[in-house]
C-alpha cells in the first residue's frame, strides 16, 4: 500500500487491506464489501473529496454549516471532535452522500456514517503539524 491506502489503512484500525476490523467494522456486519474490497471501494470516495484543493474545500463546507470547531479539531493536534452521519449530509449534501453510497455499495445512511468516521481521522492524519498541507502535497498523497 502507499499514499491514500496507507492513510486509510491507519485510519481504519491499522488493518489496511488485510480484512477484519477496520473498515469492515465501520461499515457494520451487513451490506457492502469487507476487508480489502471495502478499502478499495472507499479510496476513490475519499480521493474525490481531497483532490485539487478538496481538503480545504471539505473543511470549508463543515465551517459554513456551523461545524468549524469540529473541523478545527481534526486539523489541530489533540482529540478529534466526533462527527455524525447527519452532519456529513449537512456539510457534503445528499448528492455527494448518495454518490459515496453507490461507490461503496451500501445504503446512504451507512455511507454517511462511514464518512463520519473516516473524514475526521483522515484529516487528522493529513495534518499532523496542525496545518493544512499545500494542495500539491495532498494530490501527491492521493495519487500515491
C-alpha positions as CSV (number, residue, x, y, z in Angstrom):
1,X,0.0,0.0,0.0
2,X,1.1,3.6,-0.5
3,X,-0.3,7.1,-0.2
4,X,-4.0,7.2,0.4
5,X,-4.2,3.4,1.0
6,X,-1.7,3.9,3.9
7,X,-3.7,6.7,5.3
8,X,-6.9,4.8,5.1
9,X,-5.3,1.7,6.5
10,X,-4.2,3.5,9.5
11,X,-7.4,5.5,9.8
12,X,-9.4,2.2,9.6
13,X,-7.8,0.5,12.5
14,X,-4.4,-0.4,11.0
15,X,-5.9,-3.3,9.1
16,X,-5.4,-1.8,5.6
17,X,-6.4,-4.3,3.0
18,X,-5.9,-7.3,5.4
19,X,-9.6,-7.8,6.2
20,X,-11.3,-7.9,9.5
21,X,-11.9,-5.0,11.9
22,X,-11.1,-1.6,10.4
23,X,-13.4,-0.6,7.6
24,X,-15.5,-3.8,8.0
25,X,-16.3,-2.7,11.5
26,X,-17.2,0.8,10.3
27,X,-19.5,-0.5,7.6
28,X,-21.1,-2.9,10.0
29,X,-21.7,-6.6,9.5
30,X,-24.4,-6.2,6.9
31,X,-24.1,-4.9,3.4
32,X,-21.1,-3.7,1.5
33,X,-17.8,-5.3,0.9
34,X,-15.5,-6.1,3.8
35,X,-11.7,-6.0,4.2
36,X,-9.7,-5.2,1.1
37,X,-12.7,-4.8,-1.1
38,X,-14.2,-2.2,1.2
39,X,-10.9,-0.3,1.4
40,X,-10.6,-0.3,-2.3
41,X,-14.2,1.0,-2.6
42,X,-13.6,3.7,-0.1
43,X,-10.3,5.0,-1.6
44,X,-12.0,6.7,-4.6
45,X,-14.6,8.3,-2.4
46,X,-12.0,9.8,-0.1
47,X,-9.7,10.7,-3.0
48,X,-12.6,12.6,-4.7
49,X,-13.1,14.6,-1.6
50,X,-9.4,15.5,-1.3
51,X,-8.2,16.1,-4.8
52,X,-7.5,19.5,-6.3
53,X,-7.8,21.6,-3.2
54,X,-10.5,19.4,-1.8
55,X,-9.2,19.2,1.7
56,X,-9.5,23.0,2.2
57,X,-12.9,22.9,0.4
58,X,-14.0,20.0,2.7
59,X,-13.0,21.9,5.8
60,X,-14.8,25.0,4.5
61,X,-18.0,23.0,3.9
62,X,-18.1,22.0,7.6
63,X,-17.2,25.5,8.7
64,X,-20.0,27.0,6.6
65,X,-22.5,24.6,8.3
66,X,-21.5,25.8,11.8
67,X,-19.1,22.9,12.4
68,X,-15.9,24.9,12.3
69,X,-14.9,23.9,15.9
70,X,-15.1,20.2,14.8
71,X,-13.2,20.8,11.6
72,X,-10.5,22.7,13.5
73,X,-10.2,19.9,16.0
74,X,-9.3,17.5,13.2
75,X,-6.5,19.7,11.9
76,X,-5.1,20.7,15.3
77,X,-3.1,18.3,17.5
78,X,-5.2,16.7,20.2
79,X,-8.6,14.9,20.3
80,X,-10.8,15.0,17.2
81,X,-14.4,16.0,17.8
82,X,-16.7,13.3,16.5
83,X,-19.0,13.7,13.5
84,X,-22.4,12.2,12.8
85,X,-23.9,11.0,9.6
86,X,-26.4,13.8,9.7
87,X,-23.6,16.3,9.9
88,X,-21.9,14.7,6.9
89,X,-25.1,15.0,5.0
90,X,-25.5,18.7,6.0
91,X,-22.0,19.6,5.0
92,X,-21.5,17.5,1.9
93,X,-25.0,17.4,0.7
94,X,-27.3,14.4,-0.1
95,X,-25.9,14.1,-3.7
96,X,-22.4,13.5,-2.5
97,X,-23.5,11.1,0.1
98,X,-25.6,9.2,-2.5
99,X,-22.6,9.0,-4.8
100,X,-20.5,7.6,-2.0
101,X,-23.2,5.1,-1.1
102,X,-23.3,3.9,-4.7
103,X,-19.5,3.6,-4.9
104,X,-19.4,1.7,-1.6
105,X,-22.4,-0.5,-2.4
106,X,-24.1,0.5,0.8
107,X,-27.2,2.5,1.9
108,X,-26.9,6.3,2.1
109,X,-27.2,6.1,5.9
110,X,-24.2,3.6,6.0
111,X,-22.2,5.8,3.7
112,X,-22.9,8.9,5.8
113,X,-21.9,7.0,9.0
114,X,-18.8,5.7,7.3
115,X,-17.7,9.1,6.1
116,X,-18.5,10.5,9.6
117,X,-15.8,8.2,11.0
118,X,-13.3,8.4,8.1
119,X,-13.3,12.2,7.5
120,X,-12.1,13.4,10.9
121,X,-9.4,10.7,11.2
122,X,-8.2,11.2,7.6
123,X,-8.0,15.0,8.0
124,X,-6.1,14.4,11.3
125,X,-3.6,12.1,9.5
126,X,-3.1,14.6,6.7
127,X,-2.5,17.5,9.1
128,X,0.0,16.1,11.7
129,X,1.6,19.5,12.3
130,X,-1.7,21.3,12.8
131,X,-1.7,22.9,9.4
132,X,-3.4,22.0,6.1
133,X,-0.7,20.9,3.6
134,X,-0.4,22.5,0.2
135,X,-2.8,21.2,-2.5
136,X,0.0,19.6,-4.5
137,X,1.1,17.6,-1.4
138,X,-2.4,16.3,-0.8
139,X,-2.7,15.5,-4.5
140,X,0.6,13.6,-4.3
141,X,-0.6,11.6,-1.4
142,X,-3.9,10.8,-3.1
143,X,-2.2,9.8,-6.3
144,X,0.2,7.6,-4.4
